[in-house]
Amino acid sequence: MKTTLSTRFTGIDFENPFLLASAPPTESDANIMRAFEAGWGGVVVKTIGMHPVINVKGPKTKFLRSDAESYRISMEKRGGTALHSSWNWELISDKPMDWWLPRLRRIKQAFPHKVLVASIMAGSEDEKELNHWRELTLGCQEQGVDAFELNLSCPHMDRVDMGSNIGKNVQLIDTVVRAVKSVAKKPVWVKLTPTTTNIAKEAEAAFNAGADSITSSNTFTSLPPIDPASLEFEVNVDGKVSYGGLGGPAILPLSLAKMAQMTTAFPDKSFSGIGGVSDFSQAVNYFLLGCGTVQVCTAAMLDHAIGPNVIRELNGGLARFLEKHAADGWTRVDDFIGLRRERVVVHSQIRRQDPDAYHGGYAADGCAPADLPAGATGS
């Protein structure tokens, strides 16, 4: 049987299931068109807002590396190290909507068969702010974008009604998604923050409001390390630092856990995975947990800004994987999506050395400790 890299996700046809994520690599039309030329199936545009933002002075993204012979992790450039993670405190696009709109149209005209996703963000404190979501949606929609990704996940926003502050609040998620869906004629993906206790609850709010897919994970809230010699943060402006986002290889296991919380709760829904992917060996994790597409950021940033070698390896890795499993009848990514989702279970369902001796943390089955009231679980 002939294999194919193509797939269909939220009603959209993709040449391959790999997207360049909303981040510095997608901050300009030139970069996006280079990404499409390199072979990416889709691109999520750097988040567009109503007004330009002013970023911090100095570096906005740095990379942490770990030593091979010690436990040291540092942003200092040095030999004998491996990439640990990326750290950034960059805000959304510093270009306004009016700058983006004609460029979105030109991109789609140049690459009509590629998938262009508009990442958008606004506030949520009142109807005026909700109308900003609608204006952004309508403006981008008129330029021919294929889908929207709502940024409810940026970890470094000052406003309490923006970014991850929306993504942590099920009521605000409901309000924003419904506002966008009221005018959107294209699929609406919701990018949720991973900094919640059980992300499945936020996903449920998004799906109930009409979201077509969930994207996860954005970067994890974090601080840069302090240099033990200078006692200064390795990234700072005038000695001061604020919270940023951690991405790259280090967050892969964390992002997989967040994704599994959602895909096991909603096995029939659509998901786009992101976090710690640089080649197919990592991407396949997300497919097996139930994702229909996979997005990449850090690895692409370190590969000519838009990841030509990364996408070549991802496509090649998927092709080789399908050939290896030809005897299983697998011809496309859809044939193994979610194959390992049901292997993720609650802790009590894992086999014990002595199954009869385990009672879920209690003295005996059905019996709570004597000092706890009925229904209590202890700590």
Backbone torsions as a table, in degrees:
resi	resn	phi	psi	omega
1	MET	NA	142.3	-178.8
2	LYS	-79.0	134.4	178.9
3	THR	-94.3	159.7	178.8
4	THR	-144.5	146.9	175.6
5	LEU	-87.8	-12.8	-175.3
6	SER	-70.9	156.3	178.4
7	THR	-154.0	167.9	176.1
8	ARG	-123.8	124.5	-174.3
9	PHE	-134.5	126.6	-175.6
10	THR	47.9	38.9	177.5
11	GLY	81.4	6.3	-177.7
12	ILE	-111.3	134.8	176.6
13	ASP	-84.9	127.9	179.2
14	PHE	-114.7	140.0	173.2
15	GLU	-65.6	-34.6	173.9
16	ASN	-152.7	161.8	-172.0
17	PRO	-87.0	20.6	-174.4
18	PHE	-111.9	131.2	-179.4
19	LEU	-122.7	147.3	168.6
20	LEU	-82.3	124.5	-172.9
21	ALA	-74.8	161.7	176.5
22	SER	-66.9	113.5	-172.4
23	ALA	-177.4	-176.8	178.9
24	PRO	-50.0	-35.8	179.3
25	PRO	-62.2	-18.7	-177.1
26	THR	-114.4	31.9	-174.4
27	GLU	-88.4	1.1	179.8
28	SER	-149.7	158.1	178.4
29	ASP	-65.6	-33.9	179.6
30	ALA	-62.8	-46.4	179.2
31	ASN	-63.3	-41.8	-177.7
32	ILE	-63.8	-42.5	179.4
33	MET	-68.3	-34.9	173.8
34	ARG	-63.0	-39.4	179.9
35	ALA	-63.7	-42.2	178.4
36	PHE	-65.4	-40.7	177.8
37	GLU	-62.5	-32.2	-179.0
38	ALA	-73.6	-20.1	176.2
39	GLY	120.8	2.5	179.0
40	TRP	-64.4	138.6	179.1
41	GLY	-71.7	-30.2	179.5
42	GLY	-153.2	163.2	176.7
43	VAL	-137.0	133.7	172.4
44	VAL	-101.2	118.5	-174.8
45	VAL	-64.6	146.0	171.4
46	LYS	-50.3	134.3	-170.3
47	THR	-52.8	127.7	-178.3
48	ILE	-99.9	131.8	175.1
49	GLY	-117.5	178.9	179.8
50	MET	-71.4	-31.2	-174.0
51	HIS	-133.1	152.6	178.3
52	PRO	-67.2	150.4	177.1
53	VAL	-108.5	162.0	176.9
54	ILE	-113.6	115.6	-177.9
55	ASN	-81.8	169.7	-179.7
56	VAL	-67.0	158.9	175.7
57	LYS	-77.0	138.3	178.3
58	GLY	93.0	-166.4	-176.3
59	PRO	-59.5	137.7	177.4
60	LYS	-103.1	-21.5	178.1
61	THR	-136.2	135.9	176.3
62	LYS	-135.3	162.6	-177.1
63	PHE	-120.6	131.6	177.9
64	LEU	-93.7	138.2	179.0
65	ARG	-127.5	147.9	-179.3
66	SER	-108.8	142.6	178.8
67	ASP	-75.8	146.7	178.6
68	ALA	-74.6	-28.9	-173.6
69	GLU	-106.8	5.8	179.7
70	SER	-153.0	-178.7	179.9
71	TYR	-94.0	9.5	-175.5
72	ARG	-67.8	134.1	173.0
73	ILE	-125.6	125.6	-175.6
74	SER	-155.9	156.8	174.7
75	MET	-84.5	-5.4	179.8
76	GLU	-63.1	131.2	177.5
77	LYS	-74.6	125.7	-177.0
78	ARG	-161.9	162.1	-179.5
79	GLY	-81.3	169.9	175.6
80	GLY	66.3	34.1	-177.1
81	THR	-126.7	166.4	175.2
82	ALA	-126.9	148.5	178.8
83	LEU	-62.7	127.6	177.0
84	HIS	-99.4	-48.4	-175.3
85	SER	-170.1	172.9	170.5
86	SER	-113.7	153.4	176.5
87	TRP	-135.5	130.3	179.1
88	ASN	-142.4	155.1	172.2
89	TRP	-133.5	33.3	177.7
90	GLU	-77.3	141.6	178.7
91	LEU	-88.2	-167.9	179.4
92	ILE	-70.5	-175.8	-176.9
93	SER	-54.3	137.8	177.7
94	ASP	-88.4	10.8	177.3
95	LYS	-110.8	136.3	-175.9
96	PRO	-74.1	170.0	-179.1
97	MET	-56.7	-41.5	-177.7
98	ASP	-61.6	-29.5	176.6
99	TRP	-71.1	-40.0	-173.9
100	TRP	-74.3	-38.8	-168.6
101	LEU	-55.0	-52.5	179.6
102	PRO	-64.5	-28.4	179.9
103	ARG	-73.2	-36.5	175.1
104	LEU	-60.0	-42.4	179.3
105	ARG	-62.9	-43.7	-179.2
106	ARG	-64.2	-38.3	178.9
107	ILE	-61.7	-47.0	-178.7
108	LYS	-66.7	-34.4	177.3
109	GLN	-66.9	-35.4	-179.5
110	ALA	-78.3	-30.3	-177.1
111	PHE	-133.8	69.2	-174.6
112	PRO	-64.9	-22.7	-176.9
113	HIS	-97.7	-0.9	174.9
114	LYS	-92.0	160.7	-176.5
115	VAL	-101.2	118.7	179.8
116	LEU	-111.2	117.8	-177.4
117	VAL	-109.6	126.4	178.7
118	ALA	-91.0	115.2	172.4
119	SER	-86.3	128.4	-176.6
120	ILE	-131.2	157.1	179.7
121	MET	-152.8	140.5	172.0
122	ALA	-150.7	-174.3	178.3
123	GLY	-86.6	-170.9	-177.7
124	SER	-150.2	12.8	-171.8
125	GLU	-78.9	-20.3	-179.3
126	ASP	-156.1	178.5	-176.7
127	GLU	-64.6	-31.5	177.0
128	LYS	-60.3	-44.1	179.5
129	GLU	-67.3	-39.7	178.2
130	LEU	-64.1	-33.4	175.9
131	ASN	-66.3	-27.8	175.2
132	HIS	-63.6	-40.6	175.6
133	TRP	-59.2	-43.6	-178.5
134	ARG	-66.7	-40.6	179.2
135	GLU	-63.6	-43.6	178.2
136	LEU	-61.8	-43.2	-179.8
137	THR	-62.1	-50.2	-178.6
138	LEU	-64.6	-41.5	-179.0
139	GLY	-62.3	-46.7	-179.6
140	CYS	-70.8	-36.9	-178.8
141	GLN	-61.4	-39.1	-179.6
142	GLU	-66.3	-19.1	179.8
143	GLN	-89.1	-5.1	174.7
144	GLY	98.1	14.8	178.3
145	VAL	-60.9	155.7	-174.8
146	ASP	-91.1	-23.3	-178.4
147	ALA	-163.9	170.7	175.8
148	PHE	-120.6	144.6	170.4
149	GLU	-122.4	115.3	-178.0
150	LEU	-83.5	120.6	-179.1
151	ASN	-81.4	94.1	174.7
152	LEU	-112.0	35.8	-168.4
153	SER	-143.3	-8.5	-178.7
154	CYS	-58.5	122.7	-172.2
155	PRO	-83.5	-3.3	-176.9
156	HIS	-128.4	66.1	176.3
157	MET	-113.1	133.9	177.7
158	ASP	-73.6	-32.9	-176.6
159	ARG	-76.2	136.9	-177.8
160	VAL	-77.5	-7.5	-178.7
161	ASP	-112.9	27.3	-177.5
162	MET	-137.6	160.9	171.6
163	GLY	56.4	-135.4	-177.1
164	SER	-64.2	-19.5	177.1
165	ASN	-68.4	-26.7	170.9
166	ILE	-75.7	-44.2	-176.0
167	GLY	-64.7	-13.0	177.3
168	LYS	-95.2	-3.8	-171.8
169	ASN	-122.0	109.5	-174.1
170	VAL	-63.4	-31.1	179.5
171	GLN	-69.7	-41.9	178.4
172	LEU	-68.6	-36.7	176.0
173	ILE	-58.4	-48.0	179.7
174	ASP	-58.4	-46.0	-176.8
175	THR	-63.6	-46.4	-176.9
176	VAL	-68.8	-45.6	-178.6
177	VAL	-62.3	-41.4	179.1
178	ARG	-65.3	-36.0	178.6
179	ALA	-63.2	-43.9	-180.0
180	VAL	-69.1	-44.3	-178.0
181	LYS	-64.0	-22.7	-179.3
182	SER	-67.3	-19.4	-179.1
183	VAL	-125.6	-13.5	-175.9
184	ALA	-75.9	134.3	173.8
185	LYS	-108.0	0.2	178.9
186	LYS	-115.8	162.1	179.8
187	PRO	-58.0	144.0	-179.8
188	VAL	-114.3	114.2	174.8
189	TRP	-98.7	144.0	-180.0
190	VAL	-117.7	118.4	179.5
191	LYS	-93.0	109.6	-173.9
192	LEU	-94.3	151.9	174.5
193	THR	-74.4	141.8	176.2
194	PRO	-82.3	-7.6	-173.9
195	THR	-86.0	59.0	174.5
196	THR	-135.1	165.1	-178.1
197	THR	-72.5	-50.1	179.4
198	ASN	-134.9	96.3	-173.4
199	ILE	-63.6	-16.1	177.9
200	ALA	-62.7	-29.7	179.1
201	LYS	-69.0	-41.0	177.0
202	GLU	-68.5	-37.3	176.7
203	ALA	-62.8	-40.8	179.1
204	GLU	-60.3	-42.1	178.7
205	ALA	-62.2	-41.2	179.9
206	ALA	-66.3	-45.8	-180.0
207	PHE	-64.3	-41.2	179.3
208	ASN	-63.2	-27.8	179.5
209	ALA	-85.1	-4.9	176.1
210	GLY	112.5	6.2	179.8
211	ALA	-59.5	140.4	179.1
212	ASP	-88.5	-21.1	-179.2
213	SER	-162.9	159.7	173.8
214	ILE	-116.8	136.0	172.6
215	THR	-107.7	134.4	178.6
216	SER	-161.8	142.5	9.2
217	SER	-114.9	147.6	165.2
218	ASN	-74.6	-178.3	-179.9
219	THR	-65.5	156.2	-179.5
220	PHE	-94.2	135.1	-179.4
221	THR	-55.1	131.6	-172.8
222	SER	-162.7	171.4	173.9
223	LEU	-123.2	152.1	174.3
224	PRO	-73.0	156.2	179.1
225	PRO	-66.2	158.7	173.1
226	ILE	-95.5	128.7	178.1
227	ASP	-70.1	120.6	-176.3
228	PRO	-66.7	-20.5	179.8
229	ALA	-81.9	-48.1	-177.0
230	SER	-91.8	-16.8	-175.5
231	LEU	62.5	25.0	176.1
232	GLU	-109.6	149.4	172.5
233	PHE	-61.9	141.5	-176.8
234	GLU	-66.6	-21.0	168.1
235	VAL	-124.9	126.3	178.8
236	ASN	-161.3	161.8	172.6
237	VAL	-125.9	114.5	-177.4
238	ASP	56.9	34.6	177.8
239	GLY	84.7	-5.4	-176.8
240	LYS	-105.6	152.4	180.0
241	VAL	-139.8	159.3	173.7
242	SER	-134.7	175.2	-176.6
243	TYR	-70.7	138.3	176.7
244	GLY	-127.9	-163.7	-176.6
245	GLY	-120.3	135.2	178.3
246	LEU	-98.4	129.1	177.9
247	GLY	-135.8	-167.6	177.6
248	GLY	86.3	-166.7	-172.9
249	PRO	-51.9	-37.1	-174.1
250	ALA	-62.0	-24.8	-174.5
251	ILE	-95.1	0.3	-177.5
252	LEU	-54.4	-54.1	-179.2
253	PRO	-62.7	-34.0	178.6
254	LEU	-67.2	-44.1	-179.1
255	SER	-67.0	-36.6	177.7
256	LEU	-63.2	-39.0	178.7
257	ALA	-64.4	-42.8	178.2
258	LYS	-62.4	-43.2	-179.7
259	MET	-64.3	-42.5	-179.3
260	ALA	-63.1	-35.9	176.8
261	GLN	-57.1	-36.6	-177.7
262	MET	-84.4	-45.6	-174.9
263	THR	-69.1	-31.2	176.4
264	THR	-72.1	-30.4	178.7
265	ALA	-78.6	-31.4	-176.5
266	PHE	-132.7	69.2	-174.8
267	PRO	-64.4	-18.5	-178.3
268	ASP	-97.1	2.9	-178.8
269	LYS	-96.5	169.6	-178.0
270	SER	-100.0	141.6	-178.5
271	PHE	-141.0	145.2	174.0
272	SER	-118.0	120.1	-174.4
273	GLY	-93.1	145.3	178.0
274	ILE	-152.8	144.6	176.8
275	GLY	131.0	105.3	173.0
276	GLY	80.9	19.9	-177.5
277	VAL	-98.4	126.1	173.9
278	SER	-130.4	-19.4	174.7
279	ASP	-149.7	-178.7	-172.6
280	PHE	-67.4	-27.2	-179.5
281	SER	-61.3	-28.0	174.5
282	GLN	-88.5	-40.0	-178.3
283	ALA	-60.0	-37.4	-177.0
284	VAL	-61.3	-26.8	176.1
285	ASN	-57.0	-46.2	-177.7
286	TYR	-67.6	-40.2	177.2
287	PHE	-61.8	-45.1	-177.6
288	LEU	-66.8	-23.9	177.1
289	LEU	-86.3	-8.8	175.4
290	GLY	121.9	9.4	179.5
291	CYS	-85.5	144.1	178.0
292	GLY	-93.6	-23.2	175.8
293	THR	-138.6	163.3	179.4
294	VAL	-134.0	137.2	-180.0
295	GLN	-112.3	153.8	-176.4
296	VAL	-133.6	141.2	176.7
297	CYS	-131.4	-72.4	-170.9
298	THR	-54.6	-48.5	-177.6
299	ALA	-60.1	-37.0	179.2
300	ALA	-69.1	-37.5	179.3
301	MET	-59.0	-33.6	-177.8
302	LEU	-89.6	2.1	-179.1
303	ASP	-124.0	81.6	178.8
304	HIS	54.9	31.7	173.8
305	ALA	72.8	-29.3	-176.1
306	ILE	-126.1	6.7	169.8
307	GLY	71.6	45.9	178.7
308	PRO	-62.2	-37.8	178.7
309	ASN	-75.9	-32.2	178.9
310	VAL	-64.6	-48.1	-178.0
311	ILE	-68.7	-32.2	177.1
312	ARG	-63.2	-41.6	179.7
313	GLU	-71.2	-38.5	179.2
314	LEU	-62.3	-47.6	178.9
315	ASN	-64.4	-42.4	178.5
316	GLY	-65.1	-39.8	179.3
317	GLY	-64.5	-41.0	178.3
318	LEU	-65.5	-42.6	179.7
319	ALA	-61.3	-44.4	180.0
320	ARG	-66.1	-37.8	179.6
321	PHE	-63.1	-43.1	179.8
322	LEU	-67.3	-39.4	177.1
323	GLU	-63.0	-40.1	179.7
324	LYS	-63.0	-33.0	-176.8
325	HIS	-104.8	24.9	179.6
326	ALA	-59.8	-35.8	-179.7
327	ALA	-65.6	-21.9	177.7
328	ASP	-83.7	-3.4	-179.3
329	GLY	83.5	15.1	-178.7
330	TRP	-84.4	124.2	179.4
331	THR	-122.6	-11.8	-178.1
332	ARG	-154.6	168.0	-174.5
333	VAL	-61.8	-30.9	-179.6
334	ASP	-58.5	-24.5	-175.7
335	ASP	-72.7	-16.8	178.8
336	PHE	-128.1	9.8	176.4
337	ILE	-63.1	127.8	176.8
338	GLY	79.0	10.1	-174.8
339	LEU	-63.6	-26.7	179.8
340	ARG	-112.4	9.1	-179.4
341	ARG	-59.8	-43.0	-175.4
342	GLU	-76.8	-5.9	175.5
343	ARG	-77.5	-13.7	179.4
344	VAL	-87.8	114.2	-174.6
345	VAL	-131.9	171.0	175.1
346	VAL	-69.6	156.6	-171.3
347	HIS	-58.4	-35.6	-176.3
348	SER	-67.3	-14.3	-179.6
349	GLN	-91.0	0.5	176.4
350	ILE	-83.4	133.0	-176.2
351	ARG	-61.2	139.4	-178.8
352	ARG	-104.7	160.5	173.8
353	GLN	-60.3	-37.7	177.0
354	ASP	-132.2	89.4	-175.4
355	PRO	-56.5	-34.1	-176.9
356	ASP	-72.1	-14.9	-176.6
357	ALA	-94.9	-5.4	-177.8
358	TYR	-101.4	128.2	-177.6
359	HIS	-128.2	38.7	176.1
360	GLY	64.4	24.7	179.6
361	GLY	95.8	-5.0	178.6
362	TYR	-100.6	168.3	-178.6
363	ALA	-65.9	-34.9	179.2
364	ALA	-155.2	159.1	-179.1
365	ASP	-56.1	129.2	176.6
366	GLY	78.1	4.5	-177.2
367	CYS	-118.9	119.6	175.2
368	ALA	-84.5	154.9	175.2
369	PRO	-53.2	147.0	-174.2
370	ALA	-61.5	-25.4	-177.1
371	ASP	-89.7	6.3	178.7
372	LEU	-113.9	139.6	176.7
373	PRO	-67.5	160.6	178.9
374	ALA	-58.6	136.1	178.9
375	GLY	91.6	-14.3	178.3
376	ALA	-78.4	155.4	-175.9
377	THR	-114.4	-7.5	-174.5
378	GLY	78.9	-168.8	-179.4
379	SER	-137.9	NA	NA
